[in-house]
Amino acid sequence: MASVKDVLDKLQGKAKPEQLKGMAKYGMTIEKRLGVSVPDMRKLAKELGRDHRLALELWKTGIAEARIVAGMVGDPAKLTEAQMEEWVKDINSWDVCDQVCMNLFEKSQLAWKKLVDWSDREEEFVKRTAFSLIACLAWHDKKASDERFTELLPVITQAAMDDRNFVKKAVNWALRNIGKRNLNLNRAAINAAKEIQCLDSKAARWIAADAIRELESEAIQSKLRR
């Protein structure tokens, strides 16, 4: 069974600190970051396998890559609300947020409850996590009903006036992913976007225009018709 030291040593071996400056340009927080690529982290996580105890210890290191690997090796069946709350409060970079959502949080039975809880929170990355989680579920949860997503459109509309960059981009991502599931949700998402477009907010107008442009595009319409 791997130890935290084993994992950190392997991450250090793949680290490219010269890439940190470029990562910062993409809005990633580079404090406590080594400069390891996502493919290298995925490869390491695959070697490690599911290990929830290790995931908890890796998270405590505060190192971005260790936290991403923690999301990859954590066991969604062992996630508790307390752990999800503890982790979400620690998130300080959009990539850690999105990786943890798609690799761990979305697979938990608590995901639908927590995204609603977090959508009302004021902290920037807690709120981003809510909408990143919606985007990931819309992308990956093939069994979820259309109704589950239409019920989230008012939640998206309510958050659309938040002009913080990492929040508005996640709100936009959530809306677009819902609209790409099928033709029914495509129409619902476009209608929601048109409502959002009428809000007195620069962020809302950007979210709506970007979503409408993609969801009404011939590429998406053709794909959904097929």
N, C-alpha and C positions, 0 to 999 in steps of 0.2 A: 504494500500500500504506500503510495507516494506521500511525502511530507511537503509542507509548505516550502521548506528550503529547497527540496528537489525541484519543485515547480518554478520557484524564483530563479534558481540557477539555470534552468532550461530557457526561461524567458530572457534572462540576461545574455545567454548565448546567441539569441536571435535578435537582440536589441540593435537598433540603428539610430542612435541619438542624433545623428546629423539630419534625420528626417523630422525632428520635432518642430523645427521652425516652419516647415511646410504644413504640418498638421495644425499648427496654431492658426495659419491663414485660413484653414477650413473651419475655424471656430471650435476646435477641440481644446480642452484644457490640458496644458502640457506639464503642470506641476504634478509630481509623483507619477510620471509616465516614462517608459523606457524607450518606446519607438519600435514596437513589434507589430508586424502586419497581422491582419485578421486571418488570412490563410494559415499562417504559422501558429496562431492561437488555436484555430480549429483542429489542426493536426495534433497539437499537444493534447487538447481536450479529448480527442478520439482515443489517443493512447491511454489517457487516464481513466476514461469511462466514468459512469455515474458514481459520484462520491460526495454525498451531501455534507458529511463532516468536513471534508477537505474544502468544499465550497465556502462553508461558514468561516473557516480559518483564512482562506485566501481573501475573502472580502475585507476582513479586519486589517489587512496590510495597507489598505488605502491606495495601492498602486493600480492605475487604470487597467492595465493588461491583466493583472491578477484578478481584478473584479470581473472583467469580461470572461475570463476562463471560469471563474466561479459560477457565472450564469450558464456556462456551457456544460459544466459537470454537476451542477445542482440537480436534485431530484424534485420535480414539481409536485409529486405526491406527498413529499415531506414539508412542503412550504406551509408556513403558518402566517396568519395575518400579522402577528407581531414581527416576524422576520421580514415580511414584505414592507412593513412600515419602517423598520430599522434601515433596510437597504435603500428604500426610495429617498429617505431623508439625507442619505450620504451621497447620492448621485450629483455630480457637478460638471458633467460633460455629456453632450448630446449622443455621442457614439456609445458611451457606456450605457446610457438610458436605452437606446434602441436595441443594442445587442442583448441586454438583460431581458427586455420585453420579448424579443423574438425567440430567444433560446430557452427561457425559463418561465417568466411570468405568464405568457399567453397559454402555456400548457397546464397551468394550475386551475383547479375548479373555482378558485377564488378570484380569477381574473376579471370576470364581469362585474362582480361586486366592487372590487378595488378601483377599477377605472372610473366608476361613478363617484366613489368616495373622493378620489384624487382630482376629479375634474373641477371641483369647487375650491380646491386648495389654492392658496396665494403663492406659495413658493414656486419659482420658475420651473425647476426641473421636476418637481412633484407633478405640477400641472402638465408639463410636457409628457411625462410618463403615462398619464391618463390617455392622451390622444395618440401617442405612439402605440399604446396597447390596443386601442381601437383599430388603428391602421393594420397592426399585425394580425389581429383576429379576423378582420375583413379579408386579409390576404390568405390566411392559412386555415381558418376554421371552416371547413367545407360543410360541416353538418349544421351550423347555426342557421336558424330561420331568418327570412327577410325581416320579419317583425322585430327581431332583436336589434337589427341595425337601424330600422326606421325609428325605433324608440330612442336611438342615440342622436338622431339629427337635431332635435331641440338642444341637446347638450352641446353639440358642435356650434350651433347658432349662438348660444349664450356665451361661448368662449371666443367667438370670432372677433370681438373688439379688443382683445388683449394684444397690444402692439409689440410685446416682447418677442424678439426674433425667434428664439427657440420654441416658444409656445405657438406663435402663429404658423410656423412651418409644420409643426406637428398637427395642428388643427386642419390645415390644408391637406396634409397627407392622409389623415383619417377620412376626410370628406371624399377625396379622390378614390381611395381604395374601396370605400363603400360603393361608390358609383361604378366601379369596374367589376363588381361581382356578377351582375346579370342585368338584363334590360329593365326589369322592374325597379331595382335599386338605382340603376343609372338615372331613370326619370325622377325618382324621389330625391336623389342627391343633387341633380341639376335644379330642381324646384327649390330645394333648400339653399343652394348657392345663389339663386336669384333673389331670395328673401334676404340673404346675408348682404348681397350687393347694395341693398337699399339702406343698410345701416349707416349711420353717420360716423364712419371710422375708416381711416386710411388702411388699417390692417384688414378690416372686413372686406373692403373693396378689392384688395390684392388677393386675399384668400378666394373670394368668389370668382374673380376674373380668371385666375390661374386654373381653378377647378373646372369652370365652364369650358375653357379652351380645350382642356384635355378630354373631358367627358363627352363633349359634343363632336370631337374630332372623328374623321372618317375611319382612322385606324381603330379606335376604341369601338365605334359603332359597328364596324364590320366584324370585329372579333366577337362582340356580344351576340350579333345576329347568327354567327356560326355556332 
